[in-house]
Amino acid sequence: MTATNAKTVASTKRQPNRWPSILDAAASQFAERGYHATSMRDLAAATAMTAGAIYFHVASKQALLLAVYEEGIQRILDRVEAAAAGEREPWARLEKAVAAHLESILDASAYARVVIRILPSDAPEISAELKELRDRYEARLQRYFSAIPLPRERDATIARLALLGAMNWTPVWYKEGGRSVQAIGRELLAPLRALAGVKVLRGRK
């Protein structure tokens, strides 16, 4: 364990009830301002604490981003797994997983917006750790995706990444009161269904 990691662990062990509010404030600031534009002073002001008090709980801004990222990934993962649980038919299970992912990133959650907005390359010092967290979620999506029958000549990896990219782009154009999240999810899956020769019953909203 490195000295930085040891310090982070030690700080984590001493976290009192202020830690959830610090994490929430960090998620909100990172989502609104971006990682680089957010300073520890901004976080201190958002939590009515001093920067020194925040450092009592977490070793650095990078460690704080990592904690927010992990929470964000876990929230999306929990929602997706809960939605897909018990569904055995591959297309129906993937459809539910897609809808749950969309719900997670469209419900204005600061944590989800941090995961979508901030890429591992934005924080080079912890890029490997951030990528590992993203890979944890994508591995679960890959599990659902690999169960659908695509033609052999199609590149399943590119198809999966294209679907994930399309899902993560929805916050840019989505407007409340328009198509339902479920309907949007089905539309995003429509090209894949067409490739596989799978038809969807009309009349679903």
C-alpha positions as a LaTeX table, in Angstrom:
\begin{tabular}{lrrr}
\hline
Residue & $x$ (\AA) & $y$ (\AA) & $z$ (\AA) \\
\hline
Met1 & 0.00 & 0.00 & 0.00 \\
Thr2 & 1.38 & 3.39 & $-0.94$ \\
Ala3 & 1.72 & 6.24 & 1.55 \\
Thr4 & $-1.15$ & 8.09 & $-0.19$ \\
Asn5 & $-3.42$ & 5.06 & $-0.03$ \\
Ala6 & $-2.54$ & 4.48 & 3.61 \\
Lys7 & $-3.42$ & 8.07 & 4.41 \\
Thr8 & $-6.73$ & 7.74 & 2.56 \\
Val9 & $-7.62$ & 4.56 & 4.44 \\
Ala10 & $-6.72$ & 6.15 & 7.77 \\
Ser11 & $-8.88$ & 9.17 & 6.96 \\
Thr12 & $-11.76$ & 6.95 & 5.92 \\
Lys13 & $-11.69$ & 5.16 & 9.27 \\
Arg14 & $-12.15$ & 8.47 & 11.08 \\
Gln15 & $-15.14$ & 9.66 & 9.04 \\
Pro16 & $-18.05$ & 10.76 & 11.26 \\
Asn17 & $-21.54$ & 11.68 & 10.09 \\
Arg18 & $-20.21$ & 14.54 & 7.96 \\
Trp19 & $-18.87$ & 12.16 & 5.32 \\
Pro20 & $-22.18$ & 11.62 & 3.45 \\
Ser21 & $-22.74$ & 15.37 & 3.19 \\
Ile22 & $-19.17$ & 15.87 & 1.96 \\
Leu23 & $-19.67$ & 13.17 & $-0.65$ \\
Asp24 & $-23.00$ & 14.66 & $-1.78$ \\
Ala25 & $-21.49$ & 18.14 & $-2.03$ \\
Ala26 & $-18.51$ & 16.85 & $-3.99$ \\
Ala27 & $-20.79$ & 15.00 & $-6.41$ \\
Ser28 & $-22.85$ & 18.16 & $-6.94$ \\
Gln29 & $-19.81$ & 20.40 & $-7.45$ \\
Phe30 & $-18.03$ & 17.98 & $-9.78$ \\
Ala31 & $-21.23$ & 17.50 & $-11.81$ \\
Glu32 & $-21.89$ & 21.24 & $-12.16$ \\
Arg33 & $-18.40$ & 22.70 & $-12.40$ \\
Gly34 & $-16.34$ & 19.80 & $-13.65$ \\
Tyr35 & $-13.44$ & 18.19 & $-11.84$ \\
His36 & $-10.67$ & 20.68 & $-12.63$ \\
Ala37 & $-12.81$ & 23.76 & $-12.00$ \\
Thr38 & $-13.81$ & 22.55 & $-8.54$ \\
Ser39 & $-11.43$ & 23.49 & $-5.74$ \\
Met40 & $-11.29$ & 22.27 & $-2.18$ \\
Arg41 & $-12.38$ & 25.78 & $-1.18$ \\
Asp42 & $-15.52$ & 25.33 & $-3.32$ \\
Leu43 & $-16.21$ & 22.06 & $-1.55$ \\
Ala44 & $-15.60$ & 23.66 & 1.83 \\
Ala45 & $-18.06$ & 26.45 & 1.04 \\
Ala46 & $-20.67$ & 23.94 & $-0.15$ \\
Thr47 & $-20.44$ & 22.01 & 3.10 \\
Ala48 & $-19.96$ & 24.98 & 5.46 \\
Met49 & $-16.63$ & 23.49 & 6.49 \\
Thr50 & $-13.03$ & 24.57 & 6.19 \\
Ala51 & $-10.76$ & 23.00 & 3.59 \\
Gly52 & $-8.68$ & 21.66 & 6.48 \\
Ala53 & $-11.74$ & 19.96 & 7.95 \\
Ile54 & $-12.40$ & 18.25 & 4.63 \\
Tyr55 & $-8.80$ & 17.02 & 4.51 \\
Phe56 & $-9.46$ & 15.41 & 7.89 \\
His57 & $-11.93$ & 13.12 & 6.10 \\
Val58 & $-10.19$ & 12.56 & 2.77 \\
Ala59 & $-6.56$ & 12.82 & 1.68 \\
Ser60 & $-7.01$ & 14.73 & $-1.58$ \\
Lys61 & $-9.40$ & 15.95 & $-4.25$ \\
Gln62 & $-8.43$ & 12.93 & $-6.34$ \\
Ala63 & $-9.44$ & 10.59 & $-3.51$ \\
Leu64 & $-12.72$ & 12.45 & $-3.18$ \\
Leu65 & $-13.44$ & 12.10 & $-6.91$ \\
Leu66 & $-12.67$ & 8.40 & $-6.64$ \\
Ala67 & $-15.15$ & 8.03 & $-3.77$ \\
Val68 & $-17.85$ & 9.91 & $-5.71$ \\
Tyr69 & $-17.17$ & 7.83 & $-8.81$ \\
Glu70 & $-17.41$ & 4.57 & $-6.90$ \\
Glu71 & $-20.71$ & 5.62 & $-5.35$ \\
Gly72 & $-22.04$ & 6.68 & $-8.76$ \\
Ile73 & $-21.05$ & 3.43 & $-10.44$ \\
Gln74 & $-22.54$ & 1.37 & $-7.63$ \\
Arg75 & $-25.84$ & 3.25 & $-7.77$ \\
Ile76 & $-26.18$ & 2.64 & $-11.50$ \\
Leu77 & $-25.14$ & $-0.99$ & $-11.12$ \\
Asp78 & $-27.61$ & $-1.61$ & $-8.30$ \\
Arg79 & $-30.45$ & $-0.11$ & $-10.32$ \\
Val80 & $-29.60$ & $-2.09$ & $-13.43$ \\
Glu81 & $-29.24$ & $-5.38$ & $-11.58$ \\
Ala82 & $-32.50$ & $-4.86$ & $-9.70$ \\
Ala83 & $-34.34$ & $-4.18$ & $-12.96$ \\
Ala84 & $-32.88$ & $-7.18$ & $-14.78$ \\
Ala85 & $-33.18$ & $-9.62$ & $-11.87$ \\
Gly86 & $-35.46$ & $-12.56$ & $-12.55$ \\
Glu87 & $-35.74$ & $-11.88$ & $-16.29$ \\
Arg88 & $-34.45$ & $-14.85$ & $-18.27$ \\
Glu89 & $-35.29$ & $-13.88$ & $-21.84$ \\
Pro90 & $-32.09$ & $-12.20$ & $-23.17$ \\
Trp91 & $-33.70$ & $-9.36$ & $-25.13$ \\
Ala92 & $-36.17$ & $-8.51$ & $-22.37$ \\
Arg93 & $-33.37$ & $-8.56$ & $-19.79$ \\
Leu94 & $-31.15$ & $-6.27$ & $-21.88$ \\
Glu95 & $-34.11$ & $-3.95$ & $-22.50$ \\
Lys96 & $-34.75$ & $-3.66$ & $-18.78$ \\
Ala97 & $-31.05$ & $-3.07$ & $-18.11$ \\
Val98 & $-30.93$ & $-0.32$ & $-20.73$ \\
Ala99 & $-34.03$ & 1.36 & $-19.31$ \\
Ala100 & $-32.59$ & 1.22 & $-15.79$ \\
His101 & $-29.33$ & 2.75 & $-17.00$ \\
Leu102 & $-31.24$ & 5.55 & $-18.71$ \\
Glu103 & $-33.31$ & 6.17 & $-15.59$ \\
Ser104 & $-30.11$ & 6.41 & $-13.55$ \\
Ile105 & $-28.49$ & 9.05 & $-15.72$ \\
Leu106 & $-31.65$ & 11.02 & $-16.48$ \\
Asp107 & $-32.95$ & 11.47 & $-12.93$ \\
Ala108 & $-30.63$ & 14.46 & $-12.30$ \\
Ser109 & $-28.48$ & 12.49 & $-9.86$ \\
Ala110 & $-25.19$ & 14.31 & $-9.38$ \\
Tyr111 & $-23.38$ & 11.01 & $-8.92$ \\
Ala112 & $-24.51$ & 9.64 & $-12.27$ \\
Arg113 & $-23.62$ & 12.92 & $-14.00$ \\
Val114 & $-20.11$ & 12.75 & $-12.59$ \\
Val115 & $-19.66$ & 9.25 & $-14.01$ \\
Ile116 & $-20.93$ & 10.39 & $-17.42$ \\
Arg117 & $-19.20$ & 13.78 & $-17.53$ \\
Ile118 & $-15.78$ & 13.05 & $-16.04$ \\
Leu119 & $-13.59$ & 10.61 & $-17.93$ \\
Pro120 & $-10.61$ & 8.76 & $-16.44$ \\
Ser121 & $-8.29$ & 10.86 & $-18.59$ \\
Asp122 & $-9.53$ & 13.99 & $-16.78$ \\
Ala123 & $-7.74$ & 12.85 & $-13.63$ \\
Pro124 & $-4.48$ & 11.21 & $-14.81$ \\
Glu125 & $-3.29$ & 10.51 & $-11.25$ \\
Ile126 & $-6.18$ & 8.13 & $-10.64$ \\
Ser127 & $-7.14$ & 7.28 & $-14.22$ \\
Ala128 & $-6.43$ & 3.57 & $-13.69$ \\
Glu129 & $-8.73$ & 3.43 & $-10.66$ \\
Leu130 & $-11.51$ & 5.33 & $-12.44$ \\
Lys131 & $-11.23$ & 3.08 & $-15.47$ \\
Glu132 & $-11.42$ & 0.03 & $-13.24$ \\
Leu133 & $-14.69$ & 1.30 & $-11.78$ \\
Arg134 & $-16.14$ & 1.95 & $-15.25$ \\
Asp135 & $-14.98$ & $-1.49$ & $-16.37$ \\
Arg136 & $-16.81$ & $-3.02$ & $-13.40$ \\
Tyr137 & $-20.10$ & $-1.68$ & $-14.71$ \\
Glu138 & $-19.38$ & $-2.37$ & $-18.37$ \\
Ala139 & $-18.55$ & $-5.98$ & $-17.49$ \\
Arg140 & $-22.08$ & $-6.42$ & $-16.18$ \\
Leu141 & $-23.58$ & $-4.80$ & $-19.27$ \\
Gln142 & $-21.42$ & $-7.10$ & $-21.40$ \\
Arg143 & $-22.89$ & $-10.08$ & $-19.54$ \\
Tyr144 & $-26.41$ & $-9.05$ & $-20.54$ \\
Phe145 & $-25.32$ & $-8.05$ & $-24.04$ \\
Ser146 & $-23.45$ & $-11.28$ & $-24.81$ \\
Ala147 & $-26.63$ & $-13.30$ & $-24.29$ \\
Ile148 & $-28.41$ & $-11.76$ & $-27.29$ \\
Pro149 & $-27.98$ & $-13.59$ & $-30.63$ \\
Leu150 & $-26.22$ & $-11.26$ & $-33.08$ \\
Pro151 & $-25.10$ & $-12.44$ & $-36.53$ \\
Arg152 & $-21.54$ & $-13.80$ & $-36.51$ \\
Glu153 & $-20.34$ & $-11.23$ & $-39.03$ \\
Arg154 & $-21.18$ & $-8.38$ & $-36.66$ \\
Asp155 & $-18.61$ & $-7.10$ & $-34.16$ \\
Ala156 & $-20.36$ & $-7.52$ & $-30.80$ \\
Thr157 & $-17.83$ & $-5.35$ & $-28.96$ \\
Ile158 & $-18.37$ & $-2.37$ & $-31.24$ \\
Ala159 & $-22.13$ & $-2.89$ & $-31.10$ \\
Arg160 & $-22.06$ & $-2.93$ & $-27.29$ \\
Leu161 & $-19.88$ & 0.17 & $-27.05$ \\
Ala162 & $-22.09$ & 1.98 & $-29.58$ \\
Leu163 & $-25.14$ & 1.17 & $-27.45$ \\
Leu164 & $-23.40$ & 2.40 & $-24.29$ \\
Gly165 & $-22.32$ & 5.61 & $-26.04$ \\
Ala166 & $-25.86$ & 6.22 & $-27.29$ \\
Met167 & $-27.26$ & 5.70 & $-23.80$ \\
Asn168 & $-24.76$ & 8.07 & $-22.22$ \\
Trp169 & $-25.55$ & 10.76 & $-24.81$ \\
Thr170 & $-29.25$ & 10.91 & $-23.93$ \\
Pro171 & $-28.87$ & 13.56 & $-21.17$ \\
Val172 & $-27.75$ & 15.98 & $-23.90$ \\
Trp173 & $-31.05$ & 15.87 & $-25.80$ \\
Tyr174 & $-33.59$ & 14.30 & $-23.45$ \\
Lys175 & $-36.58$ & 16.45 & $-22.44$ \\
Glu176 & $-39.11$ & 15.61 & $-19.77$ \\
Gly177 & $-42.59$ & 15.01 & $-21.10$ \\
Gly178 & $-41.36$ & 13.40 & $-24.30$ \\
Arg179 & $-40.90$ & 9.71 & $-25.02$ \\
Ser180 & $-40.74$ & 7.48 & $-21.98$ \\
Val181 & $-37.41$ & 6.06 & $-20.87$ \\
Gln182 & $-38.66$ & 2.58 & $-21.77$ \\
Ala183 & $-39.58$ & 3.74 & $-25.29$ \\
Ile184 & $-36.19$ & 5.40 & $-25.75$ \\
Gly185 & $-34.48$ & 2.22 & $-24.63$ \\
Arg186 & $-36.40$ & 0.16 & $-27.17$ \\
Glu187 & $-35.49$ & 2.61 & $-29.93$ \\
Leu188 & $-31.81$ & 2.37 & $-29.00$ \\
Leu189 & $-32.06$ & $-1.42$ & $-29.20$ \\
Ala190 & $-34.06$ & $-1.40$ & $-32.45$ \\
Pro191 & $-31.01$ & $-1.53$ & $-34.78$ \\
Leu192 & $-29.62$ & $-4.52$ & $-32.89$ \\
Arg193 & $-32.98$ & $-6.28$ & $-32.98$ \\
Ala194 & $-33.14$ & $-5.66$ & $-36.72$ \\
Leu195 & $-29.69$ & $-7.18$ & $-37.20$ \\
Ala196 & $-30.79$ & $-10.23$ & $-35.23$ \\
Gly197 & $-34.12$ & $-10.45$ & $-37.07$ \\
Val198 & $-36.12$ & $-9.91$ & $-33.88$ \\
Lys199 & $-39.45$ & $-8.11$ & $-34.19$ \\
Val200 & $-41.09$ & $-5.99$ & $-31.51$ \\
Leu201 & $-44.82$ & $-5.90$ & $-31.02$ \\
Arg202 & $-46.34$ & $-2.55$ & $-31.94$ \\
Gly203 & $-48.33$ & $-0.45$ & $-29.52$ \\
Arg204 & $-45.76$ & $-0.47$ & $-26.73$ \\
Lys205 & $-45.13$ & 2.94 & $-25.17$ \\
\hline
\end{tabular}
